[in-house]
Amino acid sequence: MFVVENTLLVATDWPNGMITPELAVWAVSIGLDLQTQFRTLCERGITVAYNKAVALALQTKYDYFIFANNDIRPSPTLTQPFLEHDADIVCVECPEPHPAAWSSPSAFHAAMWRASRATLKKIGAPWFVRKYNKQGTKQVRCCCEEFRDKAVRCGFSVGHSGWVDHKTWVRPGSRGD
């Protein structure tokens, strides 16, 4: 259940400490106060960033959390189903390079997602873990899949609903252009 008054938005904003204007506008449009219900975390390495974001959220007074990457561009009309979905953990569909990425009803990608304090505490740290082959030379499972599977093993439902644009963006000049 999503309760706006008791929700914190945590955005991972590596590499430039910025989020999209669309994410800020969306947060305000659903009723979040950016002065009190918003935190950012600038951490290199997506798995570490996701784990630190959850740990940061759990240190606050809020009971519900929305997590988003810095490059998320939500639309209020397209994310309403995300807020209304009744699964324990809900993510928003976004562009993925793999054609079957969203084929399962329990598919999960952590570009933008939500969960409660109780859910995250029961799952326990580390929430996100990457899996590699025996030689450690190739990733064989995404940290999002590992999180989803751990949540399901703990008895939680996982779903996805709504849509956001998810494009890597950088400030002008940071790539030498």
N, C-alpha and C positions, 0 to 999 in steps of 0.2 A: 504494500500500500504506500502510495506517495503522499506525504504530508508536507506541503511547501514551507510551512512555518517552522518545521523541524528538520530542514534539509540543508546540507552543505554541498556546494559544488567545488570539486578539486580538479584543477587543470594542470596537466604536466606540460611545461612550456619550454622544454629544451628545443633548439639550441639558443634561442635569442631572447628568452624571457618575455615573449609576447604571445597573446592569443588572438584569434580572429575577432574582428568587430562583431561578426555574426553570432559568435558564442556569447559575448557580453550582452548583446541586444536580446538574444533568446533567453538568457538567464533572467533578465529584468522582465521580459514578457510573461514568464511563468510565475512571477512574484518573488523571486529571490532578491534580497538586498545585497548588492555587491560590496557594501562596506562591512557587513557582518557574516554573510553566508557564502563567501567565496575565498578560496585560497589557491595559490599557485605553487608549483614545485618545479624547480629547474634542476634536473638530474640527468646526466648522460647515461645511456643504457636503458632501454625500454623496460626490461624485466625489473631492474633495480628501481626505476622510476615508479612503476606500477605498485611495487611492494611498499615503497616509501609513501606513496600517495594514500594507500589504505592505512598505513600506520599513523600518518598525520591526521587523517580523518577520525580515527578511533581515539585520538587524544583530545578531541573537541567535545562539546556538550550535545552535539546533534545526534539524532537517531537514524537518519536517512541520508544517503550520500549519492551524489551523481559524480562520476569521474569522466573526464574528457581529455583527449589529446589536444594540443594547442592548435592544430590545423583543422579542427572540426568546424563545419559551417552548417549549423542547424537552421531549420525553418520551423516556426511555431506550428504551422498546420501539419507538417510532416512528422513532427515528433510527438504530437498529442497521443497517438497510440502507444508510444514508448512510456508515457507517464501513466497510462490507464491499464497497461498489461498487468495481469495478476500473478505472474511468476515471481519467485523469491528474488531472482537475479534476472535483470532484463537489459539487453543491449539494443542499440539501434543499428539497423542495417546500414552499411556503407560500402563504397566501391572496394572490391577485393580482387586481386589478380587471378584467383583460382575460380573457374566457372561454377564449381559445385559448393562454394564457400557457404552459401546460405540455404542449401537444399534440405538440411535437417531442421526440424522445429526447435531443437536444442542447440543449434549452432551458436557460437559465442565468439565475438571479437571485441577486444577491449578499447576500441577507439572512443566509444561513449557508452557508458553503462551505469546501472544503479543497483543498489542493494542496501539492506538495513544493517545497523550496528550489530544486532543479534546474529544475523546471518554471517557476517564477516568474522565475528568473534568465534563462532562455532567452527567455521572452516579453519581458522588459525593460520599463522605465518609459517613458512612463506606462502603467500597466496599464489604467486606466479613463479613458475620454474620452467626453464628451458630444458629440453631433452636432446641429447646428442648421440651420435653413433658411438660404438665402442672405442674408436680411436679419437673421438672428440673433434673430428674434422668436419662434421656435417650435422646441422640441426635436423632432427627427425620429427620433432613435434613443436608446435608453437606454444609459447607460454600461455596463450589464451585457452588452448585445448586442455592444458594441464589444470588450469584454474577451473574450467567448466567441469572436468571429470572429478576433481576434488570436491567441488560443491555438490555434485550429484551423489557421490559416495557419502556425503554428510546428510543426505536426505532432502536437499533443496531442489526446487524446480528452476530450470533455466529456459528463458525464452528470448525472442527478438521480435521487435515491432517498430515501425516507423522507418525513417530514412534521414541520413545526413550526408553531406558531401564531405569527403575526407581527402584532402590534397596537401601534399607537402608544400610549404611555402617558406620563404626566407626574406629577410629585409633586403632591399636593394644594396648591392655592393658586397654582400657577404660571400658570394661565389666568385668574386673577381670581375663581375660585370659592371 
